[in-house]
Amino acid sequence: MARDISVTIQSRIVPPSVPPVSETVLLAHDGPEYERVAGLTGRFPHEHVALLSPGSRNEWYSANPAYATALTHNVLPKLPPGPVVGLGASLGALALLHAETRHPGSFAGLFLQSGSFFTAELDPQEAGFPWYRRILAFVQRARPVRSRVVLTCGKDEENLLNNRAMAARLGVPLLEVPGGHSMTTWRDALDPHLHRLLQEVNDDHVRTHRDDPAADHPDAGGTAVV
């Protein structure tokens, strides 16, 4: 059982700057770094963009049940109404998949880049990581989720093999892109693949929620604490 921790997730929500406005919300783990390197709010001007600060990153993002609860129960309900697409890299990708697995239907889409999907067979070099066994346990039981999922991974990094294994486990595509385990590789993999996922999620939402506008989250924002 995970020890009790206090999770305070700082978020900055940036509204769309260019019409037409999409109803989809893009939520990014490591949001300030994605914004600094990839310019998310300028790259996706039609969506609300929620930039989440990582806090105690290694502990929170390593398949931590307390973090998954804080994210899905406290942060997501405070976002603008609409389906949410989660964006994360490395441990940030792992944490999003873990949250959707524990709380099915929280996300309409997941864009997972170079996820830290460690297995004992493929990643023994990571055994010194404090939450290695917790990650192993989650990855071993990972199954397909309700949301649309796209994986990307650099061709020159250690996580490529475990990303191939996770893509097969989830039954989703893995886009192998040039580069290694870096924010510039993740930035370069956003286009056109994340644009396409956002459009697919928005189209799903229009089709299924056209007659039920009250089905989404209430509008709010700010900081969540659990």
Summary of the structure (lengths in Angstrom):
residues: 226
radius of gyration: 16.4
end to end distance: 17.0
largest distance: 51.5
contacts: 769
relative contact order: 0.18
helix: 41%
strand: 17%
